[in-house]
Amino acid sequence: MIYRGEDGSKREISYLELRSYVGALAKDLKRRGVMPGDRIAGLMPNVPEAVIAMLATTSIGAIWSSCSPDFGVKGVLDRFGQITPKVLFTTDRYAFKGKDLSLAENLTQILASIPSLEAVIVSDYKKGILHFRNRTNTELPEDYPKKNIHFLETILLENQGAEPEFHQTDFDHPVYIMYSSGTTGLPKCMVQGVGVLINHWKELVLHSDLKAGERIFYYTTCGWMMWNWLVSSLSVGATVVLFDGNPFHPGPEILFRIASEERVDVFGVGAKYILTLEKLGFQPKDFDLSSMRAVLSTGSPLTEAGFRYVYQNWKKDLQLSSISGGTDLNGCFALGNPVFPVYEGEIQSRGLGMDVEVWNKSGKSVIEEKGELVCKQPFPSMPLYFWKDPEGKKYESAYFESFPGVWCHGDFVELKKNGGLIVYGRSDATLNPGGVRIGTADLYGLIETFSEVADSVIIGQDWKEDVRIVLFLKMVPGKKLDDSLIQTLKKEIKEKISPRHVPSKILAVADIPYTINMKKVEIAVKRTVQGEAVTNKEALSNPESLEYYKNLPELGED
């Protein structure tokens, strides 16, 4: 593993060192009475110690679950509070946008609220585990909790030489507990088994063409499934490149500097990141990207403009793969294919071994027609069950209500004749003016071509027994939304998409709400506009932005 910090710091861990660290930590966990099936939680930045903790946990048959420090106290408690973990891994601090942030206050509240925790294992965020040493509580910040605190560096020192002993499990033994976004209530706790690794290996080796000895990077946190996906690259014999911090600090070049200096072969980011760079007009021309042969994009549909930006400004001879799936399966239903051509705005192929089709409302399979993404047969990485759902009612409701016995994923998509897919957005965020279903991705793709617009969100507002499209725009600093721009937008939408897509209202707002994993939350905006409660705002990275959508007089009139 190679770790790069926001401040330019670097650490490297070999496979041999990783094995020894995992063996030492696993021995300590067993000494503490951790048994197969026990839950171990990680409130961790994206550092090597998080990977070591996860591997040690799963090697002894315990269940790993993680959140990133930016979730906040309630966000963490809404997740870990449901699963009663026995041990918590964390750090003394973390960094973001150049600021050194203490975890002391949050951790004090978390420990007071989860009585099941018997031990807290802390690592040094700045120094990591490169230097084993006996640490004491006096090294912690004064306000940091001291009860049941243990230090990872000391544990590794005391257990040096211990070889990992891998607990043998059945295929349905739980490995991970993952969480839904939780923007509509308490997060669902999805228990996943060893089939996740099989699915990851397929996606990494067959779909991403990852080889032993190559280097793979993905911008992620420990609170997103892409972290689990990335770490599975170790099973291939690849080198995992980790980064912790803000991808635009101290400037938009930071990830490209890492890719260049570490000779990254496979480079993964969110679609939002690519589109933000496009808006900035950023060109990574000062960096050697000759090793970069593949770019992966996920989190939301990558627009045609996003595809063009990458090929015109990053590199022409690479495979750009938009990939789509979800935390529910800890993987993808649709993703790249190294032997297929790349088409703008399309995902190259369905996942191997996934019986994926697109169905219309009648449950008929359709091609070249928009509909619901379904999977007709079981697959290895399906959740085993939901935590605290003994009769499986929540599980059934989540995936099998629309079409009994068939997984309905909740994505509004189109399957092309060439085998590619276009994702138009989440099904619950589709617009229905006049009873015609419209995906939001069409509109986002066009709106993002306007240089005056920094970001946007689109909703369908219930209005006079119908639905009308409302478009909110975050303007580029120094630009204003005037009548001329509104008319230009409507004209372009009418001519380039369809008259049905033309918004009834176009309004400027100060900010656009996103989840912590950088996904737009159209449903939360719609509920706010319509005066309905939005629960679990802690799942948002900027919950205060919802205030801009309350009681807008323009939305109370024709």
RACORBEL-V665939 format. One record per helix or strand of 3 or more residues. SS is the DSSP state (@ for helix, = for strand). FROM is the first residue (numbers start at 0). LEN is the number of residues. If there is no record, write none. Layout:
BEGIN
ss=SS from=FROM len=LEN
ss=SS from=FROM len=LEN
END
This chain:
BEGIN
ss== from=1 len=4
ss== from=9 len=3
ss=@ from=14 len=17
ss== from=38 len=5
ss=@ from=47 len=12
ss== from=62 len=5
ss=@ from=68 len=15
ss== from=86 len=5
ss== from=92 len=4
ss== from=98 len=4
ss=@ from=103 len=10
ss== from=118 len=5
ss=@ from=136 len=3
ss== from=148 len=3
ss=@ from=151 len=7
ss== from=173 len=6
ss== from=188 len=5
ss=@ from=194 len=13
ss== from=214 len=4
ss=@ from=224 len=12
ss== from=238 len=6
ss=@ from=253 len=8
ss== from=265 len=5
ss=@ from=270 len=10
ss== from=293 len=5
ss=@ from=303 len=10
ss== from=318 len=4
ss== from=323 len=3
ss== from=330 len=5
ss== from=355 len=4
ss== from=369 len=6
ss=@ from=392 len=7
ss== from=406 len=9
ss== from=420 len=6
ss=@ from=426 len=3
ss=@ from=432 len=3
ss=@ from=439 len=8
ss== from=452 len=11
ss== from=465 len=10
ss=@ from=482 len=14
ss=@ from=498 len=3
ss== from=504 len=4
ss=@ from=521 len=8
ss=@ from=536 len=3
ss=@ from=542 len=7
ss=@ from=552 len=4
END
